[in-house]
Amino acid sequence: MADLLAAELRREPGRPFLTWYDETTGERVELSVTTYANWVAKTASLLVEEHELEKGDTLLVDLPAHWLGPVFLGAAWSAGLVVAFPATEPFPGAAAPSPAAVVCGPAGLDRWAPLADELPVLACSLLPMGVRFAEPLPAGVHDVGVEVWGQPDAFTAWDPPSGDDAALVLDDGSVTQDELWSPWSTATAGRSSSTGGDRLLTVANPASPPGVATFVEPLVTGGSLVLVSGAEQPRLDAVAQAERTVRRVG
């Protein structure tokens, strides 16, 4: 992850990497490669330095289709953490190990706030610009919109992940770092081949088992992603034309 992002920063740091539309609020957020890398660095530092997560720890990501989902994925993989997603029942079997920390949005507070005495529970308001919650959070829950801004703009893992280290937990087993970034990985099964640089459109949540490939592919191939939430087909067609996407994924 860190090497791929560093390569993109050297190649074309100002180009759009992630564009997010929320049709329920009218928001449009665009992160360049540089801005995305800055958010990843701050978030990785928050996880590692503030909350003392270590390589191999599991971060459970319970976020909707939002630009902060790929940020937390990138931060976790840069730090060598293992990403898991919530199941219908918490942590069923070996496919979803108990997490060392949880990150959630407002909709996940009722589920995860009761764990705040046992492990870090980080909550994202999902408000514009990633700001803090407008209302007080449950006791012990950490507001990402408060804590992330004071983190440094660069992050280097003191113990970087190797290719054999686990990066992702899915229902049918774990995925290593090497497998994650391979065009033939379990996580990205069904991904079409690309010559690189494609601008992709998706409605799938990147922070979910079916949607994680929509984020992995553009980073591997030097492309970009347009993520759209809450749009009907005519609006999706209009966004695809306006953003000059070449195909839809997920």
KELUM-925174 format. One line per 10 residues: number of its first residue (from 1); for each residue x, y, z of N, C-alpha, C. Coordinates in steps of 0.05 Angstrom, whole numbers, padded with zeros to 5 digits. Last residue first. Layout:
NUM) X:Y:Z:X:Y:Z:X:Y:Z  ...
***
This chain:
250) -00364:-00059:-00192:-00378:-00065:-00167:-00408:-00064:-00169  -00356:-00007:-00240:-00346:-00031:-00226:-00363:-00034:-00201  -00363:00021:-00305:-00373:00018:-00278:-00363:-00008:-00266  -00318:00062:-00345:-00334:00038:-00339:-00343:00038:-00310  -00298:00113:-00350:-00297:00095:-00374:-00313:00069:-00370  -00321:00179:-00334:-00313:00152:-00326:-00314:00134:-00351  -00329:00235:-00336:-00314:00221:-00357:-00304:00194:-00348  -00361:00263:-00303:-00335:00255:-00292:-00318:00240:-00312  -00407:00268:-00335:-00393:00292:-00325:-00365:00286:-00316  -00421:00215:-00345:-00413:00232:-00367:-00398:00256:-00357
240) -00431:00197:-00293:-00411:00183:-00309:-00402:00201:-00333  -00473:00231:-00279:-00447:00233:-00265:-00425:00220:-00281  -00513:00213:-00314:-00504:00240:-00316:-00477:00244:-00302  -00519:00160:-00296:-00510:00165:-00324:-00499:00193:-00327  -00538:00171:-00245:-00513:00157:-00248:-00502:00161:-00276  -00587:00193:-00258:-00567:00210:-00246:-00540:00197:-00248  -00614:00148:-00280:-00609:00172:-00296:-00588:00191:-00285  -00612:00112:-00233:-00597:00107:-00258:-00593:00132:-00275  -00605:00148:-00171:-00620:00132:-00190:-00604:00130:-00216  -00561:00149:-00115:-00569:00160:-00141:-00585:00139:-00157
230) -00534:00138:-00066:-00562:00147:-00067:-00572:00158:-00093  -00467:00154:-00080:-00487:00143:-00061:-00514:00155:-00066  -00411:00138:-00118:-00436:00152:-00117:-00455:00138:-00098  -00344:00149:-00132:-00363:00134:-00115:-00388:00150:-00111  -00296:00143:-00178:-00319:00160:-00172:-00340:00143:-00157  -00227:00135:-00177:-00253:00124:-00171:-00273:00146:-00166  -00170:00123:-00221:-00185:00138:-00202:-00213:00127:-00199  -00107:00089:-00233:-00132:00101:-00241:-00144:00118:-00220  -00063:00057:-00225:-00059:00085:-00230:-00084:00099:-00240  -00074:00005:-00211:-00070:00011:-00240:-00065:00040:-00246
220) -00079:00004:-00156:-00059:-00013:-00169:-00053:-00004:-00197  -00120:00041:-00148:-00093:00046:-00136:-00072:00029:-00149  -00163:00019:-00176:-00151:00044:-00185:-00124:00050:-00173  -00169:-00032:-00144:-00162:-00031:-00172:-00150:-00004:-00181  -00185:-00020:-00091:-00159:-00032:-00096:-00151:-00028:-00126  -00237:00000:-00095:-00216:00018:-00086:-00188:00007:-00093  -00265:-00043:-00114:-00269:-00018:-00128:-00248:00003:-00119  -00255:-00084:-00078:-00240:-00084:-00104:-00243:-00057:-00118  -00292:-00076:-00038:-00265:-00069:-00033:-00248:-00068:-00059  -00345:-00092:-00045:-00337:-00067:-00057:-00307:-00060:-00054
210) -00359:-00139:-00018:-00364:-00137:-00047:-00351:-00113:-00060  -00340:-00125:00036:-00329:-00147:00020:-00334:-00145:-00010  -00330:-00055:00045:-00347:-00078:00047:-00335:-00100:00030  -00315:-00001:00032:-00310:-00013:00059:-00330:-00036:00064  -00335:00015:-00017:-00308:00004:-00016:-00302:-00010:00011  -00399:00000:-00037:-00384:00011:-00014:-00356:-00001:-00013  -00417:00014:-00104:-00411:-00006:-00083:-00395:00008:-00061  -00423:00045:-00146:-00442:00051:-00124:-00437:00031:-00101  -00371:00073:-00187:-00383:00052:-00171:-00404:00063:-00152  -00329:00084:-00243:-00353:00092:-00228:-00363:00068:-00212
200) -00261:00102:-00258:-00282:00082:-00254:-00305:00094:-00238  -00214:00117:-00304:-00231:00130:-00284:-00257:00113:-00282  -00152:00084:-00315:-00181:00085:-00320:-00194:00101:-00297  -00097:00076:-00310:-00107:00103:-00313:-00137:00106:-00317  -00089:00013:-00344:-00080:00034:-00325:-00092:00061:-00331  -00108:-00028:-00372:-00082:-00018:-00380:-00072:00005:-00363  -00139:-00081:-00337:-00138:-00053:-00344:-00110:-00046:-00352  -00185:-00135:-00330:-00158:-00125:-00334:-00159:-00096:-00344  -00237:-00136:-00280:-00228:-00137:-00307:-00200:-00126:-00310  -00246:-00176:-00223:-00238:-00150:-00234:-00228:-00153:-00262
190) -00257:-00225:-00202:-00276:-00214:-00222:-00268:-00187:-00233  -00229:-00212:-00139:-00238:-00231:-00159:-00260:-00219:-00177  -00202:-00184:-00101:-00209:-00170:-00126:-00219:-00189:-00147  -00191:-00218:-00060:-00207:-00194:-00054:-00217:-00181:-00079  -00158:-00256:-00084:-00185:-00264:-00074:-00202:-00239:-00071  -00123:-00230:-00142:-00127:-00235:-00113:-00155:-00244:-00107  -00099:-00218:-00189:-00114:-00243:-00187:-00121:-00250:-00159  -00070:-00172:-00186:-00094:-00171:-00203:-00111:-00197:-00201  -00051:-00161:-00118:-00048:-00176:-00142:-00073:-00174:-00159  -00061:-00138:-00069:-00053:-00120:-00091:-00047:-00134:-00117
180) -00075:-00182:-00038:-00093:-00159:-00040:-00086:-00142:-00064  -00031:-00216:-00039:-00055:-00224:-00052:-00074:-00200:-00057  00005:-00186:-00007:00012:-00192:-00035:-00013:-00199:-00050  -00024:-00186:00042:-00017:-00161:00029:-00011:-00166:-00001  -00073:-00239:00042:-00048:-00227:00049:-00044:-00200:00034  -00135:-00253:00069:-00121:-00244:00044:-00096:-00231:00053  -00172:-00307:00101:-00157:-00282:00101:-00142:-00278:00074  -00238:-00333:00087:-00211:-00334:00096:-00197:-00307:00094  -00290:-00325:00070:-00277:-00351:00063:-00247:-00351:00070  -00304:-00275:00087:-00319:-00298:00097:-00305:-00324:00092
170) -00241:-00241:00100:-00267:-00244:00086:-00280:-00270:00096  -00195:-00195:00121:-00210:-00219:00129:-00236:-00219:00114  -00132:-00170:00101:-00161:-00169:00099:-00173:-00196:00107  -00078:-00178:00108:-00088:-00151:00103:-00118:-00148:00106  -00024:-00215:00136:-00053:-00213:00130:-00061:-00183:00127  00040:-00218:00104:00023:-00210:00127:-00006:-00208:00118  00071:-00227:00061:00057:-00250:00072:00039:-00243:00096  00095:-00179:00048:00075:-00190:00030:00059:-00213:00041  00097:-00142:00110:00109:-00157:00089:00087:-00168:00071  00090:-00076:00139:00079:-00102:00132:00095:-00115:00109
160) 00142:-00044:00178:00124:-00045:00155:00114:-00074:00149  00149:-00018:00233:00151:-00046:00226:00133:-00051:00202  00140:00035:00231:00166:00027:00241:00171:-00003:00236  00112:00068:00175:00109:00046:00195:00137:00037:00205  00106:00135:00170:00122:00112:00161:00120:00091:00183  00069:00190:00148:00070:00167:00166:00088:00146:00153  00054:00260:00151:00069:00237:00139:00069:00214:00159  00029:00298:00179:00021:00295:00151:00037:00273:00136  00007:00281:00246:00026:00290:00226:00017:00284:00198  -00055:00302:00278:-00036:00282:00270:-00017:00292:00248
150) -00097:00337:00289:-00071:00342:00301:-00049:00322:00294  -00141:00315:00264:-00129:00339:00253:-00102:00345:00265  -00163:00270:00291:-00146:00266:00267:-00130:00291:00259  -00196:00283:00335:-00169:00272:00339:-00151:00272:00315  -00245:00303:00315:-00229:00319:00335:-00200:00309:00335  -00264:00266:00280:-00263:00294:00272:-00249:00312:00291  -00267:00220:00312:-00245:00223:00292:-00242:00251:00283  -00278:00215:00377:-00288:00230:00354:-00265:00234:00335  -00286:00156:00414:-00268:00177:00404:-00279:00189:00378  -00323:00139:00471:-00321:00138:00442:-00305:00161:00433
140) -00330:00148:00526:-00308:00131:00517:-00304:00129:00487  -00400:00159:00524:-00375:00158:00540:-00355:00139:00528  -00425:00181:00460:-00426:00164:00484:-00399:00163:00498  -00414:00251:00442:-00414:00222:00436:-00417:00207:00462  -00451:00311:00434:-00433:00295:00449:-00436:00265:00442  -00462:00336:00366:-00472:00329:00393:-00451:00311:00407  -00433:00341:00320:-00446:00365:00331:-00455:00361:00359  -00369:00312:00310:-00398:00309:00315:-00409:00335:00327  -00320:00345:00268:-00329:00332:00292:-00360:00329:00292  -00310:00337:00196:-00309:00351:00222:-00321:00334:00244
130) -00301:00323:00142:-00293:00305:00164:-00292:00317:00191  -00324:00356:00105:-00296:00361:00112:-00286:00343:00136  -00391:00344:00127:-00372:00355:00108:-00345:00361:00120  -00398:00285:00169:-00405:00312:00162:-00384:00323:00142  -00385:00237:00191:-00392:00237:00163:-00403:00264:00154  -00365:00229:00242:-00391:00242:00239:-00402:00240:00211  -00338:00169:00263:-00336:00190:00243:-00364:00202:00240  -00307:00141:00321:-00332:00148:00307:-00327:00171:00288  -00275:00087:00348:-00271:00113:00334:-00295:00118:00317  -00261:00054:00404:-00283:00057:00385:-00281:00085:00374
120) -00212:00013:00432:-00217:00039:00420:-00241:00037:00400  -00241:-00031:00482:-00223:-00026:00460:-00230:00002:00448  -00272:-00030:00528:-00255:-00053:00524:-00234:-00048:00502  -00306:00012:00531:-00290:00007:00555:-00269:-00015:00550  -00333:00009:00483:-00313:00030:00486:-00296:00027:00511  -00375:-00023:00471:-00348:-00036:00472:-00326:-00016:00479  -00420:00008:00465:-00417:-00008:00489:-00390:-00022:00492  -00412:00029:00412:-00406:00045:00436:-00404:00029:00461  -00432:-00006:00372:-00404:-00007:00380:-00397:00009:00405  -00488:00001:00364:-00476:-00025:00365:-00449:-00026:00378
110) -00497:00056:00365:-00512:00039:00384:-00499:00011:00386  -00462:00073:00323:-00457:00079:00351:-00471:00061:00370  -00471:00066:00269:-00459:00044:00284:-00455:00049:00313  -00490:00113:00248:-00508:00090:00249:-00497:00067:00265  -00444:00147:00247:-00466:00151:00267:-00484:00127:00270  -00392:00098:00234:-00406:00123:00230:-00428:00126:00250  -00331:00070:00261:-00358:00069:00252:-00368:00097:00246  -00279:00026:00277:-00286:00052:00267:-00314:00050:00255  -00248:-00009:00330:-00271:-00007:00312:-00273:00022:00303  -00194:-00052:00349:-00207:-00026:00348:-00230:-00027:00327
100) -00182:-00105:00349:-00168:-00089:00368:-00179:-00060:00370  -00237:-00152:00341:-00220:-00130:00333:-00204:-00118:00356  -00240:-00222:00333:-00246:-00199:00350:-00227:-00176:00345  -00243:-00244:00265:-00232:-00244:00292:-00240:-00219:00307  -00280:-00273:00223:-00280:-00246:00233:-00270:-00245:00261  -00273:-00326:00211:-00272:-00307:00189:-00272:-00278:00198  -00281:-00360:00253:-00253:-00351:00248:-00252:-00329:00227  -00345:-00339:00280:-00325:-00358:00272:-00298:-00345:00266  -00371:-00276:00275:-00378:-00305:00274:-00355:-00322:00264  -00372:-00220:00295:-00349:-00238:00295:-00356:-00267:00295
90) -00438:-00205:00307:-00410:-00197:00312:-00391:-00221:00312  -00480:-00222:00252:-00474:-00225:00281:-00445:-00219:00285  -00470:-00202:00201:-00496:-00200:00213:-00495:-00203:00243  -00405:-00169:00207:-00423:-00189:00197:-00451:-00185:00209  -00361:-00115:00189:-00381:-00127:00207:-00398:-00148:00192  -00295:-00131:00166:-00320:-00117:00163:-00341:-00131:00180  -00225:-00119:00177:-00249:-00137:00178:-00273:-00119:00175  -00157:-00113:00162:-00184:-00101:00160:-00205:-00123:00161  -00100:-00111:00199:-00117:-00129:00184:-00145:-00117:00185  -00044:-00066:00190:-00067:-00076:00205:-00083:-00095:00187
80) -00001:-00040:00169:00001:-00069:00172:-00022:-00081:00189  -00005:00013:00157:00005:00006:00183:00008:-00024:00188  -00028:00011:00107:-00002:00024:00110:00011:00016:00136  -00078:-00011:00120:-00059:-00028:00105:-00031:-00015:00106  -00101:00032:00148:-00098:00006:00161:-00076:-00010:00147  -00102:00072:00110:-00087:00076:00134:-00081:00049:00148  -00136:00050:00070:-00108:00057:00064:-00091:00060:00089  -00184:00046:00101:-00171:00022:00089:-00142:00028:00083  -00193:00100:00113:-00187:00081:00135:-00175:00055:00124  -00202:00119:00060:-00181:00130:00077:-00173:00111:00099
70) -00246:00090:00042:-00220:00085:00030:-00197:00097:00046  -00284:00116:00080:-00279:00088:00079:-00252:00081:00067  -00289:00170:00070:-00272:00162:00092:-00267:00132:00093  -00326:00175:00029:-00298:00178:00022:-00279:00170:00045  -00374:00122:00032:-00366:00149:00039:-00336:00151:00034  -00418:00077:00047:-00404:00086:00023:-00398:00115:00025  -00407:00070:00119:-00423:00068:00094:-00406:00076:00070  -00366:00028:00161:-00372:00054:00150:-00389:00051:00125  -00334:-00005:00199:-00363:-00006:00195:-00371:00022:00187  -00279:-00043:00206:-00288:-00019:00192:-00318:-00021:00186
60) -00236:-00065:00254:-00263:-00070:00242:-00273:-00043:00231  -00171:-00084:00252:-00188:-00060:00252:-00215:-00067:00239  -00128:-00126:00286:-00151:-00124:00268:-00166:-00098:00273  -00056:-00128:00284:-00081:-00123:00298:-00104:-00120:00277  -00012:-00129:00250:-00026:-00154:00256:-00052:-00151:00271  00021:-00077:00282:00020:-00094:00258:00007:-00121:00266  -00020:-00044:00331:00005:-00055:00322:00000:-00073:00297  -00046:00014:00362:-00050:-00010:00346:-00023:-00019:00334  -00048:00060:00394:-00029:00039:00399:-00035:00013:00386  -00075:00107:00388:-00090:00084:00399:-00074:00058:00400
50) -00036:00144:00371:-00056:00151:00391:-00069:00127:00404  -00005:00114:00334:00007:00130:00355:-00012:00137:00378  -00042:00084:00302:-00018:00072:00313:-00007:00088:00337  -00086:00116:00288:-00090:00089:00296:-00066:00078:00311  -00062:00165:00275:-00083:00164:00296:-00086:00135:00306  -00029:00150:00233:-00017:00159:00258:-00037:00158:00281  -00070:00138:00196:-00051:00117:00205:-00038:00125:00231  -00091:00189:00189:-00107:00168:00201:-00090:00145:00211  -00048:00217:00166:-00060:00227:00191:-00076:00204:00205  -00042:00186:00119:-00020:00189:00139:-00031:00198:00166
40) -00091:00192:00093:-00082:00165:00101:-00060:00168:00123  -00091:00247:00083:-00111:00236:00101:-00103:00208:00111  -00048:00249:00047:-00047:00264:00072:-00067:00253:00093  -00067:00218:00005:-00044:00209:00020:-00041:00223:00047  -00109:00252:-00012:-00115:00225:-00002:-00091:00215:00015  -00079:00295:-00029:-00098:00299:-00007:-00105:00272:00005  -00049:00272:-00072:-00036:00284:-00049:-00055:00286:-00025  -00090:00255:-00106:-00071:00235:-00095:-00058:00246:-00070  -00149:00292:-00086:-00127:00286:-00104:-00109:00264:-00091  -00216:00282:-00074:-00189:00280:-00062:-00169:00275:-00084
30) -00277:00314:-00072:-00256:00303:-00089:-00229:00305:-00075  -00345:00310:-00059:-00318:00313:-00047:-00298:00300:-00066  -00407:00336:-00058:-00387:00325:-00076:-00360:00331:-00064  -00474:00332:-00032:-00445:00335:-00029:-00429:00323:-00052  -00528:00325:-00031:-00517:00342:-00052:-00487:00347:-00050  -00551:00289:00002:-00544:00315:00014:-00534:00334:-00007  -00562:00245:-00030:-00582:00253:-00009:-00576:00280:00003  -00519:00236:-00062:-00543:00249:-00075:-00565:00256:-00054  -00455:00246:-00055:-00478:00237:-00038:-00503:00251:-00049  -00397:00227:-00088:-00422:00241:-00090:-00442:00229:-00070
20) -00327:00231:-00090:-00350:00220:-00076:-00375:00238:-00079  -00267:00211:-00118:-00289:00231:-00119:-00314:00218:-00109  -00200:00202:-00115:-00225:00193:-00105:-00245:00216:-00105  -00160:00227:-00148:-00159:00198:-00141:-00186:00187:-00132  -00140:00277:-00194:-00161:00265:-00177:-00157:00235:-00172  -00070:00296:-00190:-00093:00286:-00205:-00114:00276:-00185  -00024:00313:-00165:-00047:00331:-00165:-00072:00320:-00178  00018:00275:-00171:00006:00279:-00145:-00020:00296:-00145  00040:00231:-00208:00021:00252:-00214:00005:00260:-00189  00088:00204:-00189:00079:00204:-00217:00061:00228:-00224
10) 00095:00207:-00135:00117:00215:-00152:00107:00220:-00181  00046:00188:-00118:00054:00215:-00110:00077:00225:-00127  00048:00136:-00137:00029:00154:-00149:00035:00183:-00142  00088:00115:-00104:00093:00116:-00133:00073:00136:-00146  00062:00118:-00054:00086:00135:-00059:00092:00137:-00089  00023:00080:-00062:00015:00108:-00059:00039:00126:-00063  00054:00034:-00066:00036:00042:-00088:00029:00071:-00086  00080:00033:-00016:00096:00036:-00041:00078:00045:-00064  00036:00027:00019:00053:00050:00021:00069:00055:-00005  00016:-00024:00000:00000:00000:00000:00017:00025:00000
***
